[in-house]
């Protein structure tokens, strides 16, 4: 059993080093986004260049177009050099000739106080109807935020589902002997270094309200679970017990963390208050139980265990008790991640000597491999359950990817420097 779990242990405990430095620094874009794949029901849409955006560093129309394409639901159609804004009645025939179903136009105006007024309007080209719009007044660094809000508005109006472009991701980079915990916009831009050191940090996990990050630190020369407050910049030790402390996962109400402890022998799952305190043991097996994650309703915990002789994913009640096996395809399945709508389980399966991202329909139990790569790790769902972010290796370099649940549309998020690991997608736009 030691051999079958060696990859997991090496990844957790030989991965990073986290010292106690708290460093916040804005950086240039960490990612280059390349969208690939073809969906079956993509909406053809035109985002006309916003009037006045040529005078800004951030091009609103380009950001919105990239957001929508990355979702897998839209296919951008170039509108050409049209002079339109939110107050212009567009000539629908021009767009219908291009087989466009929807279009948006807007403007960016610099105000006397240095802020920017951003406005837009969305149109249903097929019906020729006005689908509304919004206005935002932002400082220059928040132009991307305005663009993501516009993307969310368009996405929801045209699909009926919430957009996730205004949400955040967290991830860790390794550059030389330095490890950094970053947060960034969902498209990888506006990256901010939150923690940095030469000792290990792994397993970042967002609190439900997006205000805190739990993570594992090796600053005491052993793994401990800490919580970092994004607003106050303060952090607190939640689990520093004898042995290893790892794998934090928040309960949906934000009050509890499910963690893995070896304080009583082999690795088992415990629940501990998010503010710290004495943990409650949830599993009592003679095997290795780890990688716990709560279901969206908070009633269940999914976790990885080798109790059947090889790593598989199991399910138990949130207060512990008997567990039932969930995965049966393949003999090595790890890293469970549950979609917020409760429909999907993403996990990593060892297949043909490689590690691939699989998605299971929990209602039917049907599973599908949704990637062509063979070094996938750590899937994490977006808040609308439509996209998954994961780490993988391409051309010898560790990178982040996002994919639609069906695997049809993938976006590569390539790091500007260093290897990228341990992604986590926040469930809110804070």
GUKE-181433 format. One record per residue (C-alpha): x, y, z. Coordinates in steps of 0.1 Angstrom, whole numbers, plus 5000, padded with zeros to 4 digits. Layout:
<sites>
<<X, Y, Z>>;
...
</sites>
This chain:
<sites>
<<5000, 5000, 5000>>;
<<5029, 5023, 5006>>;
<<5039, 5022, 4970>>;
<<5004, 5029, 4957>>;
<<5002, 5060, 4978>>;
<<5037, 5073, 4973>>;
<<5027, 5097, 4946>>;
<<5002, 5114, 4969>>;
<<5026, 5116, 4998>>;
<<5054, 5130, 4977>>;
<<5031, 5156, 4963>>;
<<5018, 5167, 4997>>;
<<5050, 5165, 5017>>;
<<5078, 5171, 4993>>;
<<5060, 5198, 4974>>;
<<5064, 5232, 4989>>;
<<5079, 5252, 5017>>;
<<5060, 5280, 5034>>;
<<5077, 5305, 5057>>;
<<5058, 5330, 5077>>;
<<5062, 5359, 5053>>;
<<5030, 5377, 5042>>;
<<5037, 5394, 5009>>;
<<5012, 5412, 4988>>;
<<5023, 5423, 4954>>;
<<5005, 5431, 4922>>;
<<5021, 5415, 4892>>;
<<5016, 5415, 4855>>;
<<4994, 5388, 4839>>;
<<5005, 5354, 4851>>;
<<4987, 5336, 4823>>;
<<4983, 5334, 4785>>;
<<4949, 5320, 4777>>;
<<4945, 5297, 4746>>;
<<4910, 5283, 4741>>;
<<4907, 5251, 4721>>;
<<4879, 5227, 4713>>;
<<4844, 5229, 4698>>;
<<4812, 5228, 4716>>;
<<4779, 5216, 4702>>;
<<4756, 5245, 4711>>;
<<4778, 5276, 4711>>;
<<4759, 5309, 4708>>;
<<4775, 5331, 4680>>;
<<4780, 5365, 4696>>;
<<4797, 5398, 4686>>;
<<4812, 5420, 4712>>;
<<4818, 5453, 4694>>;
<<4849, 5473, 4704>>;
<<4837, 5497, 4731>>;
<<4838, 5534, 4722>>;
<<4868, 5550, 4740>>;
<<4885, 5518, 4750>>;
<<4914, 5524, 4727>>;
<<4926, 5550, 4752>>;
<<4928, 5525, 4781>>;
<<4952, 5497, 4789>>;
<<4925, 5472, 4794>>;
<<4903, 5465, 4764>>;
<<4869, 5457, 4778>>;
<<4855, 5441, 4746>>;
<<4885, 5417, 4743>>;
<<4882, 5407, 4779>>;
<<4845, 5400, 4776>>;
<<4850, 5380, 4744>>;
<<4877, 5359, 4760>>;
<<4855, 5352, 4790>>;
<<4826, 5341, 4770>>;
<<4846, 5318, 4747>>;
<<4864, 5302, 4777>>;
<<4830, 5292, 4791>>;
<<4824, 5270, 4761>>;
<<4789, 5284, 4756>>;
<<4798, 5311, 4731>>;
<<4816, 5315, 4698>>;
<<4829, 5351, 4691>>;
<<4821, 5366, 4657>>;
<<4842, 5395, 4646>>;
<<4819, 5425, 4641>>;
<<4845, 5445, 4621>>;
<<4852, 5482, 4626>>;
<<4817, 5493, 4637>>;
<<4812, 5526, 4655>>;
<<4786, 5516, 4681>>;
<<4780, 5523, 4718>>;
<<4753, 5515, 4744>>;
<<4731, 5543, 4730>>;
<<4733, 5532, 4694>>;
<<4704, 5513, 4678>>;
<<4723, 5486, 4658>>;
<<4715, 5476, 4623>>;
<<4704, 5440, 4630>>;
<<4707, 5430, 4594>>;
<<4745, 5436, 4595>>;
<<4748, 5410, 4623>>;
<<4723, 5386, 4609>>;
<<4744, 5384, 4577>>;
<<4773, 5372, 4599>>;
<<4750, 5346, 4615>>;
<<4753, 5364, 4649>>;
<<4726, 5356, 4675>>;
<<4735, 5383, 4701>>;
<<4757, 5414, 4702>>;
<<4769, 5439, 4728>>;
<<4783, 5474, 4725>>;
<<4793, 5500, 4750>>;
<<4817, 5528, 4759>>;
<<4845, 5537, 4783>>;
<<4847, 5573, 4794>>;
<<4874, 5588, 4816>>;
<<4859, 5611, 4842>>;
<<4873, 5643, 4856>>;
<<4884, 5626, 4889>>;
<<4904, 5600, 4869>>;
<<4878, 5572, 4873>>;
<<4862, 5555, 4843>>;
<<4825, 5553, 4834>>;
<<4818, 5519, 4817>>;
<<4785, 5512, 4800>>;
<<4771, 5485, 4777>>;
<<4740, 5472, 4762>>;
<<4731, 5436, 4750>>;
<<4709, 5428, 4721>>;
<<4691, 5397, 4709>>;
<<4699, 5399, 4671>>;
<<4675, 5372, 4662>>;
<<4645, 5389, 4678>>;
<<4658, 5424, 4675>>;
<<4652, 5431, 4711>>;
<<4671, 5450, 4738>>;
<<4682, 5427, 4766>>;
<<4693, 5456, 4789>>;
<<4727, 5467, 4801>>;
<<4745, 5482, 4831>>;
<<4769, 5510, 4841>>;
<<4800, 5508, 4863>>;
<<4822, 5536, 4877>>;
<<4856, 5522, 4884>>;
<<4892, 5532, 4890>>;
<<4917, 5521, 4863>>;
<<4929, 5489, 4880>>;
<<4892, 5478, 4882>>;
<<4885, 5480, 4845>>;
<<4890, 5442, 4843>>;
<<4865, 5438, 4871>>;
<<4839, 5458, 4852>>;
<<4846, 5436, 4821>>;
<<4841, 5404, 4841>>;
<<4808, 5418, 4855>>;
<<4797, 5425, 4820>>;
<<4806, 5389, 4810>>;
<<4786, 5376, 4839>>;
<<4755, 5397, 4829>>;
<<4757, 5385, 4793>>;
<<4762, 5349, 4803>>;
<<4732, 5348, 4826>>;
<<4709, 5367, 4802>>;
<<4717, 5343, 4773>>;
<<4721, 5310, 4792>>;
<<4700, 5314, 4823>>;
<<4729, 5303, 4845>>;
<<4751, 5324, 4867>>;
<<4785, 5335, 4853>>;
<<4817, 5329, 4871>>;
<<4840, 5355, 4855>>;
<<4840, 5377, 4885>>;
<<4852, 5349, 4908>>;
<<4887, 5342, 4920>>;
<<4911, 5313, 4918>>;
<<4940, 5304, 4941>>;
<<4971, 5284, 4931>>;
<<5007, 5279, 4941>>;
<<5038, 5284, 4920>>;
<<5073, 5270, 4925>>;
<<5102, 5290, 4912>>;
<<5136, 5277, 4921>>;
<<5135, 5272, 4959>>;
<<5106, 5297, 4964>>;
<<5069, 5288, 4967>>;
<<5042, 5314, 4964>>;
<<5004, 5313, 4971>>;
<<4986, 5334, 4946>>;
<<4951, 5346, 4941>>;
<<4939, 5359, 4907>>;
<<4908, 5366, 4886>>;
<<4891, 5336, 4871>>;
<<4910, 5342, 4839>>;
<<4943, 5343, 4857>>;
<<4948, 5381, 4854>>;
<<4953, 5405, 4884>>;
<<4975, 5379, 4902>>;
<<4984, 5389, 4937>>;
<<5010, 5371, 4958>>;
<<4995, 5363, 4992>>;
<<5021, 5342, 5009>>;
<<5057, 5334, 4999>>;
<<5086, 5315, 5013>>;
<<5111, 5287, 5009>>;
<<5091, 5262, 5030>>;
<<5061, 5243, 5018>>;
<<5025, 5256, 5012>>;
<<5000, 5233, 4997>>;
<<4962, 5226, 4994>>;
<<4947, 5261, 4993>>;
<<4910, 5260, 5000>>;
<<4886, 5289, 4998>>;
<<4860, 5296, 5025>>;
<<4824, 5297, 5012>>;
<<4823, 5335, 5014>>;
<<4857, 5339, 4996>>;
<<4872, 5359, 5025>>;
<<4896, 5333, 5038>>;
<<4920, 5307, 5025>>;
<<4929, 5275, 5044>>;
<<4962, 5259, 5034>>;
<<4989, 5236, 5046>>;
<<5022, 5251, 5057>>;
<<5055, 5234, 5063>>;
<<5071, 5264, 5081>>;
<<5075, 5243, 5113>>;
<<5092, 5215, 5093>>;
<<5060, 5195, 5093>>;
<<5026, 5200, 5077>>;
<<5002, 5222, 5096>>;
<<4968, 5237, 5086>>;
<<4965, 5275, 5087>>;
<<4937, 5300, 5077>>;
<<4946, 5333, 5061>>;
<<4921, 5362, 5062>>;
<<4921, 5381, 5029>>;
<<4908, 5413, 5044>>;
<<4928, 5416, 5076>>;
<<4960, 5398, 5063>>;
<<4960, 5379, 5096>>;
<<4964, 5342, 5098>>;
<<4957, 5316, 5125>>;
<<4969, 5281, 5132>>;
<<4940, 5257, 5130>>;
<<4957, 5223, 5132>>;
<<4993, 5218, 5144>>;
<<4989, 5185, 5162>>;
<<5014, 5157, 5165>>;
<<5022, 5140, 5132>>;
<<5009, 5154, 5099>>;
<<4980, 5179, 5094>>;
<<4967, 5182, 5059>>;
<<4939, 5184, 5033>>;
<<4916, 5212, 5046>>;
<<4881, 5214, 5032>>;
<<4854, 5239, 5043>>;
<<4819, 5230, 5053>>;
<<4793, 5250, 5033>>;
<<4785, 5271, 5064>>;
<<4821, 5281, 5068>>;
<<4822, 5270, 5104>>;
<<4841, 5237, 5101>>;
<<4871, 5223, 5083>>;
<<4874, 5187, 5075>>;
<<4911, 5178, 5077>>;
<<4934, 5148, 5077>>;
<<4954, 5141, 5108>>;
<<4979, 5113, 5118>>;
<<4979, 5122, 5155>>;
<<4965, 5088, 5165>>;
<<4984, 5067, 5140>>;
<<4976, 5064, 5104>>;
<<4960, 5092, 5084>>;
<<4923, 5097, 5093>>;
<<4897, 5124, 5087>>;
<<4887, 5148, 5115>>;
<<4864, 5179, 5118>>;
<<4877, 5210, 5135>>;
<<4863, 5244, 5141>>;
<<4875, 5270, 5116>>;
<<4888, 5290, 5145>>;
<<4907, 5260, 5159>>;
<<4902, 5238, 5189>>;
<<4900, 5201, 5196>>;
<<4891, 5180, 5165>>;
<<4864, 5154, 5162>>;
<<4874, 5121, 5145>>;
<<4852, 5111, 5117>>;
<<4868, 5080, 5102>>;
<<4880, 5050, 5122>>;
<<4896, 5027, 5098>>;
<<4929, 5009, 5098>>;
<<4936, 5023, 5063>>;
<<4946, 5057, 5050>>;
<<4916, 5081, 5048>>;
<<4923, 5115, 5033>>;
<<4913, 5142, 5008>>;
<<4880, 5150, 5024>>;
<<4855, 5173, 5007>>;
<<4820, 5183, 5017>>;
<<4790, 5180, 4995>>;
<<4772, 5213, 4987>>;
<<4744, 5206, 5011>>;
<<4768, 5198, 5039>>;
<<4753, 5165, 5046>>;
<<4780, 5143, 5032>>;
<<4818, 5141, 5030>>;
<<4835, 5124, 5000>>;
<<4871, 5112, 5006>>;
<<4899, 5090, 4993>>;
<<4907, 5058, 5011>>;
<<4928, 5027, 5004>>;
<<4905, 5005, 5027>>;
<<4897, 4983, 4997>>;
<<4933, 4977, 4989>>;
<<4938, 5006, 4965>>;
<<4929, 5043, 4965>>;
<<4892, 5048, 4958>>;
<<4867, 5075, 4966>>;
<<4841, 5069, 4993>>;
<<4812, 5088, 5008>>;
<<4800, 5091, 5044>>;
<<4778, 5114, 5065>>;
<<4792, 5147, 5076>>;
<<4794, 5135, 5112>>;
<<4812, 5103, 5102>>;
<<4800, 5067, 5104>>;
<<4799, 5040, 5078>>;
<<4812, 5048, 5043>>;
<<4801, 5036, 5008>>;
<<4824, 5033, 4979>>;
<<4817, 5057, 4950>>;
<<4842, 5050, 4923>>;
<<4845, 5016, 4906>>;
<<4860, 5024, 4872>>;
<<4898, 5020, 4875>>;
<<4919, 5008, 4904>>;
<<4934, 5041, 4915>>;
<<4911, 5071, 4920>>;
<<4920, 5102, 4941>>;
<<4914, 5139, 4946>>;
<<4876, 5141, 4947>>;
<<4859, 5175, 4939>>;
<<4821, 5180, 4940>>;
<<4802, 5204, 4918>>;
<<4781, 5230, 4937>>;
<<4749, 5218, 4921>>;
<<4755, 5183, 4934>>;
<<4754, 5166, 4900>>;
<<4791, 5159, 4893>>;
<<4821, 5144, 4909>>;
<<4855, 5152, 4894>>;
<<4885, 5131, 4903>>;
<<4919, 5119, 4891>>;
<<4923, 5083, 4879>>;
<<4955, 5065, 4871>>;
<<4950, 5052, 4836>>;
<<4977, 5035, 4815>>;
<<5005, 5048, 4837>>;
<<4992, 5084, 4835>>;
<<4968, 5105, 4856>>;
<<4937, 5118, 4839>>;
<<4908, 5140, 4850>>;
<<4875, 5120, 4851>>;
<<4840, 5133, 4857>>;
<<4812, 5112, 4871>>;
<<4775, 5119, 4867>>;
<<4765, 5111, 4903>>;
<<4729, 5103, 4894>>;
<<4738, 5076, 4869>>;
<<4773, 5067, 4880>>;
<<4786, 5071, 4844>>;
<<4822, 5083, 4842>>;
<<4842, 5098, 4814>>;
<<4878, 5109, 4810>>;
<<4877, 5144, 4797>>;
<<4913, 5152, 4790>>;
<<4940, 5140, 4766>>;
<<4968, 5148, 4790>>;
<<4983, 5122, 4814>>;
<<4996, 5142, 4844>>;
<<4964, 5158, 4857>>;
<<4959, 5169, 4893>>;
<<4936, 5187, 4918>>;
<<4903, 5194, 4900>>;
<<4882, 5223, 4914>>;
<<4847, 5233, 4902>>;
<<4835, 5268, 4893>>;
<<4805, 5281, 4913>>;
<<4781, 5275, 4884>>;
<<4793, 5238, 4881>>;
<<4799, 5243, 4844>>;
<<4838, 5246, 4844>>;
<<4866, 5228, 4862>>;
<<4901, 5241, 4868>>;
<<4929, 5216, 4872>>;
<<4967, 5213, 4871>>;
<<4985, 5192, 4845>>;
<<5019, 5190, 4827>>;
<<5023, 5201, 4791>>;
<<5057, 5199, 4773>>;
<<5074, 5192, 4806>>;
<<5059, 5223, 4823>>;
<<5033, 5223, 4850>>;
<<5004, 5245, 4840>>;
<<4967, 5252, 4848>>;
<<4939, 5243, 4825>>;
<<4901, 5250, 4827>>;
<<4876, 5227, 4810>>;
<<4839, 5224, 4805>>;
<<4824, 5195, 4823>>;
<<4821, 5176, 4791>>;
<<4857, 5183, 4781>>;
<<4848, 5199, 4748>>;
<<4863, 5233, 4755>>;
<<4897, 5237, 4773>>;
<<4917, 5268, 4781>>;
<<4954, 5267, 4789>>;
<<4965, 5291, 4816>>;
<<5003, 5291, 4812>>;
<<5024, 5306, 4840>>;
<<5048, 5334, 4831>>;
<<5074, 5319, 4854>>;
<<5076, 5288, 4876>>;
<<5055, 5257, 4878>>;
<<5019, 5261, 4887>>;
<<5001, 5237, 4911>>;
<<4973, 5232, 4935>>;
<<4944, 5252, 4919>>;
<<4912, 5261, 4938>>;
<<4882, 5280, 4925>>;
<<4864, 5304, 4948>>;
<<4826, 5300, 4950>>;
<<4819, 5337, 4952>>;
<<4831, 5369, 4936>>;
<<4846, 5386, 4967>>;
</sites>
